[in-house]
Amino acid sequence: MAKSVRRRGDESVTARVDGGTAELVPDPERSRAWTLLVDGAPQSHVDLADPTHLSFAYQRRLGHVADLVAPPGRPVRVLHLGGGACTLARYVAATRPRSTQQVVEVDQGLVQFVRTHLPWDPKARIRVRTADARAALGKLPDAWADLVIADVFSGARTPAHLTSVEFLGEVRRVLAPGGWYAANLTDGPPLAHLRAQVATVAAAFAECALAADPVVLRGRRFGNAVLVGADGELPIAELTRRVASDPHPGRVEHGRTLLDFTGGAAPVTDAGARPSPAPPPDAFR
């Protein structure tokens, strides 16, 4: 449970939560916007006045995925593995009214902290469950979701049990025909984790695409990458256009180029799964 909440003037709000110290830092350029950090690592950015505003580059890329998974405005069913400040759930609720969404977050204290300080529209069909992501996934019915978004971090690392082909087997079971999977991943040189995750998603889905900053894809710095998998054809041209037009332009890899990117990496199994690498000390400066 969240506790020991304190305010430093009007500047920030902090609390001890199950996973460490959560902090909300106000955005100096947007009067009702906040950045959520856990143990100093940025987790989410939310604008309470405009939930369609996505500040972080990776959140914008996930937003593009949510925009393209179905015709504009059509309600969808979305499963969010990893809650944070529920930025993407708020975005989908605003851009696709009447969508049904489930958010799974293991940190009960963080959920309470966000509910208290960053409440979402009570009319939005957003249900938040406190549970381990894979355990909750296993309890969902077959073909429930149009989109599954995995954005799970523990100590700034993706847990090992959410990186394997067995995990993706459960994702596929929960996805409806034509559904998509999207994951926010982090890695840095030599990109061994990211290459293995591409190989894993490529083994589970007929089509996949990777969106990231070009310097991350070249292995020059640590950063985020959004990996998308689907059995049907992905709208690569439109996704590429949107990612390239972002305030922080990114690049989309797919097809043979993306398979070559793996460098022969093998798909990850539960037996050999490892958490994603820890970010370097200067990653969030």
C-alpha positions as CSV (number, residue, x, y, z in Angstrom):
1,M,0.0,0.0,0.0
2,A,1.2,3.6,-0.7
3,K,2.3,5.4,2.5
4,S,4.5,8.2,3.7
5,V,3.2,10.6,1.1
6,R,4.7,14.0,1.3
7,R,4.6,17.2,-0.8
8,R,7.6,19.5,-1.4
9,G,5.7,22.8,-2.0
10,D,3.9,22.4,-5.3
11,E,6.8,20.7,-7.0
12,S,6.4,17.0,-6.5
13,V,4.7,14.2,-4.6
14,T,6.5,11.1,-3.4
15,A,5.5,7.8,-1.7
16,R,7.0,4.5,-0.7
17,V,5.3,1.8,-2.8
18,D,5.9,-1.9,-3.0
19,G,8.6,-1.6,-5.7
20,G,10.5,1.4,-4.2
21,T,10.0,5.1,-4.2
22,A,7.4,6.6,-6.5
23,E,7.6,10.3,-7.4
24,L,5.3,12.5,-9.4
25,V,7.2,15.5,-10.9
26,P,5.1,18.3,-12.5
27,D,5.7,19.1,-16.2
28,P,6.8,22.8,-16.3
29,E,5.3,23.2,-19.8
30,R,1.9,21.6,-19.2
31,S,-0.1,22.8,-16.1
32,R,-1.8,19.4,-15.4
33,A,0.9,17.0,-16.6
34,W,3.1,14.8,-14.5
35,T,6.0,12.4,-14.9
36,L,6.0,9.3,-12.8
37,L,9.3,8.0,-11.6
38,V,10.1,4.8,-9.6
39,D,13.4,4.8,-7.9
40,G,14.5,7.6,-10.2
41,A,13.6,5.8,-13.4
42,P,11.0,7.6,-15.6
43,Q,8.0,5.3,-16.0
44,S,5.1,7.3,-17.4
45,H,4.0,10.8,-18.4
46,V,0.3,11.8,-18.0
47,D,-1.5,15.0,-18.9
48,L,-4.8,15.0,-17.0
49,A,-6.1,17.8,-19.2
50,D,-5.3,16.0,-22.4
51,P,-4.9,12.2,-22.2
52,T,-4.2,12.1,-25.9
53,H,-0.9,13.9,-25.3
54,L,1.9,11.3,-25.3
55,S,5.2,12.8,-24.2
56,F,7.6,9.9,-24.2
57,A,8.8,8.7,-27.6
58,Y,8.1,5.0,-26.8
59,Q,4.6,5.9,-25.6
60,R,3.9,7.7,-28.9
61,R,5.0,4.6,-30.8
62,L,2.7,2.5,-28.7
63,G,0.0,5.1,-29.3
64,H,0.5,4.6,-33.1
65,V,0.0,0.9,-32.6
66,A,-3.2,1.5,-30.7
67,D,-4.4,3.9,-33.5
68,L,-3.7,1.4,-36.3
69,V,-5.0,-1.9,-34.7
70,A,-8.5,-1.1,-35.8
71,P,-10.4,1.6,-37.8
72,P,-10.3,5.0,-36.2
73,G,-12.7,5.4,-33.3
74,R,-13.8,1.8,-33.2
75,P,-14.0,0.4,-29.6
76,V,-11.4,-2.3,-28.9
77,R,-10.5,-4.6,-26.0
78,V,-7.0,-4.0,-24.7
79,L,-4.9,-5.8,-22.1
80,H,-2.2,-3.7,-20.6
81,L,0.5,-5.8,-18.9
82,G,2.2,-3.2,-16.6
83,G,0.2,-0.2,-15.4
84,G,2.5,2.6,-14.4
85,A,0.3,5.7,-14.6
86,C,-2.1,4.0,-17.1
87,T,-1.0,6.5,-19.8
88,L,-1.9,4.2,-22.8
89,A,-5.2,3.1,-21.2
90,R,-6.2,6.8,-20.8
91,Y,-5.2,7.4,-24.4
92,V,-7.2,4.5,-25.8
93,A,-10.2,5.6,-23.6
94,A,-10.0,9.1,-25.1
95,T,-9.4,8.1,-28.8
96,R,-11.6,5.0,-28.8
97,P,-14.6,5.7,-26.5
98,R,-16.4,2.6,-25.1
99,S,-13.3,0.5,-25.4
100,T,-12.9,-2.2,-22.7
101,Q,-9.5,-2.3,-21.0
102,Q,-7.8,-4.3,-18.3
103,V,-4.6,-3.1,-16.7
104,V,-2.5,-5.5,-14.7
105,E,0.0,-4.0,-12.3
106,V,1.8,-6.1,-9.6
107,D,2.6,-3.1,-7.4
108,Q,-0.6,-2.4,-5.3
109,G,1.0,0.6,-3.6
110,L,1.7,2.2,-7.0
111,V,-1.8,1.5,-8.1
112,Q,-3.1,3.3,-5.1
113,F,-0.7,6.2,-5.5
114,V,-1.7,6.7,-9.1
115,R,-5.5,6.5,-8.3
116,T,-5.1,9.1,-5.6
117,H,-3.0,11.7,-7.5
118,L,-3.7,11.0,-11.1
119,P,-7.3,9.8,-11.2
120,W,-8.7,8.8,-14.6
121,D,-12.2,9.5,-16.0
122,P,-14.6,7.3,-14.0
123,K,-16.6,6.8,-17.2
124,A,-13.7,5.1,-18.9
125,R,-14.0,1.3,-19.0
126,I,-10.6,0.8,-17.4
127,R,-10.3,-2.0,-14.8
128,V,-7.1,-2.3,-12.9
129,R,-6.0,-5.6,-11.3
130,T,-3.2,-6.1,-8.9
131,A,-1.4,-9.3,-10.0
132,D,1.7,-10.7,-11.7
133,A,1.4,-10.0,-15.4
134,R,1.9,-13.6,-16.6
135,A,-0.4,-15.0,-13.8
136,A,-3.1,-12.6,-14.8
137,L,-2.7,-13.4,-18.5
138,G,-3.2,-17.1,-17.7
139,K,-6.6,-16.4,-16.2
140,L,-8.0,-14.5,-19.1
141,P,-10.4,-16.2,-21.6
142,D,-9.3,-17.2,-25.1
143,A,-9.6,-14.6,-27.8
144,W,-10.4,-11.8,-25.4
145,A,-8.1,-9.0,-26.6
146,D,-7.7,-7.1,-29.8
147,L,-4.4,-5.7,-28.5
148,V,-2.0,-6.8,-25.8
149,I,0.5,-4.2,-24.6
150,A,3.4,-5.4,-22.5
151,D,5.2,-2.6,-20.6
152,V,6.5,-4.3,-17.5
153,F,9.5,-3.3,-15.5
154,S,10.9,-4.3,-12.1
155,G,13.8,-2.2,-11.0
156,A,14.0,-0.8,-14.6
157,R,14.3,-4.3,-16.1
158,T,11.7,-6.5,-17.8
159,P,11.2,-9.7,-15.7
160,A,12.6,-12.9,-17.3
161,H,9.3,-14.7,-17.3
162,L,7.8,-12.1,-19.7
163,T,10.4,-12.6,-22.4
164,S,9.9,-16.2,-23.6
165,V,8.1,-18.1,-26.3
166,E,6.0,-19.8,-23.6
167,F,4.8,-16.3,-22.4
168,L,4.0,-15.4,-26.0
169,G,2.0,-18.6,-26.3
170,E,-0.3,-17.3,-23.6
171,V,-0.5,-13.9,-25.3
172,R,-1.5,-15.6,-28.6
173,R,-4.2,-17.6,-26.7
174,V,-5.7,-14.3,-25.3
175,L,-5.6,-12.5,-28.6
176,A,-8.6,-12.5,-30.8
177,P,-8.2,-13.4,-34.5
178,G,-6.4,-10.4,-36.1
179,G,-5.2,-9.1,-32.8
180,W,-1.8,-7.5,-32.2
181,Y,0.9,-7.7,-29.5
182,A,3.1,-4.8,-28.7
183,A,6.0,-4.6,-26.2
184,N,8.1,-1.8,-24.8
185,L,11.7,-3.1,-24.5
186,T,14.9,-1.5,-23.4
187,D,18.5,-2.5,-24.3
188,G,21.9,-1.1,-25.1
189,P,25.0,-2.2,-26.9
190,P,25.5,-5.0,-28.0
191,L,21.7,-5.3,-28.2
192,A,21.7,-9.0,-27.3
193,H,18.4,-8.8,-25.4
194,L,16.6,-6.9,-28.2
195,R,17.9,-9.2,-30.9
196,A,16.7,-12.2,-28.9
197,Q,13.3,-10.6,-28.3
198,V,12.9,-10.0,-32.0
199,A,13.7,-13.7,-32.7
200,T,11.2,-14.7,-30.0
201,V,8.3,-12.6,-31.4
202,A,9.2,-13.7,-35.0
203,A,8.9,-17.3,-33.9
204,A,5.5,-16.7,-32.4
205,F,3.9,-14.4,-35.0
206,A,3.8,-14.4,-38.8
207,E,4.6,-10.7,-39.0
208,C,6.6,-8.3,-36.8
209,A,8.0,-4.8,-36.8
210,L,10.4,-2.9,-34.6
211,A,10.3,0.9,-34.0
212,A,13.1,2.7,-32.2
213,D,15.5,5.6,-32.3
214,P,18.1,5.0,-35.0
215,V,21.0,5.4,-32.6
216,V,19.4,2.7,-30.4
217,L,19.0,0.3,-33.4
218,R,22.7,1.0,-34.3
219,G,23.7,0.0,-30.8
220,R,25.2,3.4,-29.9
221,R,23.2,4.0,-26.7
222,F,20.7,2.5,-24.3
223,G,17.1,3.2,-25.0
224,N,13.6,1.9,-25.7
225,A,12.2,0.0,-28.7
226,V,8.7,-1.0,-29.5
227,L,8.2,-4.5,-30.9
228,V,5.0,-5.5,-32.6
229,G,3.7,-8.9,-33.6
230,A,0.7,-10.1,-35.5
231,D,-0.5,-13.0,-37.7
232,G,-2.0,-10.7,-40.3
233,E,-0.3,-8.0,-42.4
234,L,0.9,-5.0,-40.4
235,P,0.4,-1.5,-41.9
236,I,4.2,-1.0,-42.2
237,A,4.0,2.1,-44.5
238,E,1.7,4.0,-42.2
239,L,3.5,3.0,-39.0
240,T,6.8,4.0,-40.6
241,R,5.3,7.4,-41.6
242,R,4.0,8.1,-38.2
243,V,7.1,7.1,-36.3
244,A,9.3,9.2,-38.6
245,S,7.0,12.2,-38.1
246,D,7.2,12.1,-34.3
247,P,9.0,15.0,-32.4
248,H,11.8,12.5,-31.8
249,P,11.8,10.7,-35.2
250,G,12.3,6.9,-35.1
251,R,12.8,4.2,-37.6
252,V,10.8,1.0,-38.3
253,E,12.5,-2.2,-39.3
254,H,10.5,-5.2,-40.7
255,G,10.8,-8.1,-43.0
256,R,14.2,-9.5,-44.0
257,T,16.0,-6.5,-42.6
258,L,14.5,-7.1,-39.2
259,L,15.3,-10.9,-39.3
260,D,18.9,-10.0,-40.3
261,F,19.0,-7.7,-37.2
262,T,18.7,-10.7,-35.0
263,G,22.1,-11.9,-36.0
264,G,21.1,-15.5,-35.7
265,A,19.8,-15.1,-32.1
266,A,17.7,-18.0,-30.9
267,P,14.2,-17.5,-29.5
268,V,14.1,-17.3,-25.7
269,T,12.5,-20.1,-23.7
270,D,11.5,-20.2,-20.0
271,A,14.5,-22.4,-19.3
272,G,17.0,-19.8,-20.5
273,A,15.1,-16.6,-19.9
274,R,16.9,-13.6,-18.3
275,P,15.7,-10.2,-17.3
276,S,16.5,-7.3,-19.7
277,P,19.8,-5.6,-18.9
278,A,19.9,-2.9,-16.3
279,P,20.2,0.6,-17.7
280,P,23.6,2.4,-17.3
281,P,23.9,4.9,-14.4
282,D,23.6,7.9,-16.8
283,A,20.6,6.5,-18.8
284,F,18.0,8.9,-17.3
285,R,20.1,12.0,-17.0
